[in-house]
Amino acid sequence: MKIMVGIGLCVIGIFICVMALFTALVIGHPNFASLGVIIGGAIIVSGIALICLPNRPIRVPYFDQRP
């Protein structure tokens, strides 16, 4: 399930990047391109991070019990 969601986020991020660049070419305003690429890139990175997560929880002790 997490892999499908991660791939979906990657596809949505790529779509946002492409649409932002296309919109910037049509309208001619560079702020649309820069904001769209930044937001799309953040969504792509979150999808990649979700894909790379392990399937089992990672157990880390908060406090070390050494004397």
Buried (B, 14 or more C-beta within 10 A) or exposed (E): EEEEEBBEBBEBBBEBBEEBBEBBEEEEEEEBBEEBBEBBBEBBEBBBEBBEEEEEEEEEEEEEEEE
